[in-house]
Amino acid sequence: MSGPLLDDLVEAARGLAERGPSADVRRHAALLAADTLGVMLAGGRRPEAVALVSGDPLTGPWARAQPGSGPAARFMTAGGGWGAPDRAAYVNATATCALELDEGMRPTGHPAAHVLPAALAAAEALDRDWDELLTAFVAGYEVAAGLFAGIRLRPPTHPHGHLGAAGAAVAVALLAGDDPLPAARAATTIPLLTTWAPCLEGANVRNSWAGHAAAAGLLARRLVHAGYRGAGTALETAFDGLAGDRTEVDLGEVGTRITGGYIKLYSACAITHSAVEAALSLAPVSPTSVASVHVTVNANSMKTAAQPAGNDLSRRFSIPYAVAVALLRGDADPARFDRPDAEALELAAKVTVAEDPEATAAWPEYAPATVRLTPADGPVRTAHVDDALGHPGNPVGPDAVRNKFLRLSGRPAEVWDLLTGGHSSRKVRHVLDAVTRT
């Protein structure tokens, strides 16, 4: 690295927290927090998320019915309950990744899934206001996003479990009134080194990588307070030449990166979305009416070109399956991937995927995809999408995010209004009371 990127980003985030985000950034942060909470609640209803907190013969239950007398944060899982803040951050971040509907940024990274669960847990445990939470969330997001922008991950490195932990640590430290740099350094000294293979295989323990990073944000602060020191060179050693390469990053952008990401509307890996949307424009088709389907995408998306491995996560990371579902069913909602669709699997076998050099040249500003459908009888039909809905080249407004939240969370519109309506003086615990009330 040519300079202390982490140190510079943390210093810029500290200044951002001191002066406060702009009104536009704060509004977007509230929107993004609400979107992430909706995704978290939906992921928290999955049986493995409920089982993770409810009990284990060796380690016992993580959740208790009441907060108790010490610091506690709530689990956003079905059945809820409270537990140690680091465990709440771990479980809630893991749940956020379960449906592949969490926000992201290009060329890669999912800062909110790493930072918000840690910030929520710390803010509730410390009894902070919603406004204080949003400020810490923006600052932590900016550090994580700055690292993702300033370091190009080398294949096959996956973006979960490492760089985002620094943002989580910054958010936690700011909420606690601490210097965020020691915590950020500690968090970058204990990263996971994750790869894409488990996603394609469908190893859903992969969802816990973000959980590790969120929990590391709280653990890092604890380590610092206990007298442990993180390494100033740990990030440099691991991510400049080993798992990634340093690139130039404009520190003047700190404070605005949170507004430049994407909102996911389809329950699949983001790099499948343009192909999914192109397929949706050709839907519906009957499974027997299709002779073949050919999809062209950029080189980065080719890692999701394989057939699914027989489980829900691998289906979410398969262009052939996602395109088949979109063509047959006319949507790409979570239920389409949770359960195997025999007709979609049959159609997916007819889907081929290839790189389009022009699409590769457009990435990461755009993510073009073309779907060419050859019927068993009739003319060839083609659809092209430059950037799927919700992505940087085709953003969505608050109404679309609101509809997504209401659909996923099952909560009334009043909860959305509470999260996004500028109720800054309310305690985080009171806001979460409303979010978790059934």
Secondary structure, 3 states (H helix, E strand, C coil): CCCCHHHHHHHHHHHHHHHCCCHHHHHHHHHHHHHHHHHHHHHCCCHHHHHHHHCCCCCCCCCECCCCCCCCEECCCCCCCEECHHHHHHHHHHHHCCCCCCCECCCCCCHHHHHHHHHHHHHHHCCCEHHHHHHHHHHHHHHHHHHHHHEEECCCECCCCCHHHHHHHHHHHHHHCCCHHHHHHHHHCCCCCCECHHHHHCCHHHHHHHHHHHHHHHHHHHHHHHCCCCCCCHHHHHHCCCCEEECCCCHHHCCCHHHCCECCCCCCCHHHHHHHHHHHCCCCCCHHHEEEEEEEECHHHHHHCCCCCCCHHHHHCCHHHHHHHHHHHCCCCHHHHHCCCHHHHHHHCCEEEEECHHHHHHCCCCCCEEEEEEECCCCCEEEEECCCCCCCCCCCCHHHHHHHHHHHHCCCHHHHHHHHCCCCCCEHHHHHHHHHCC
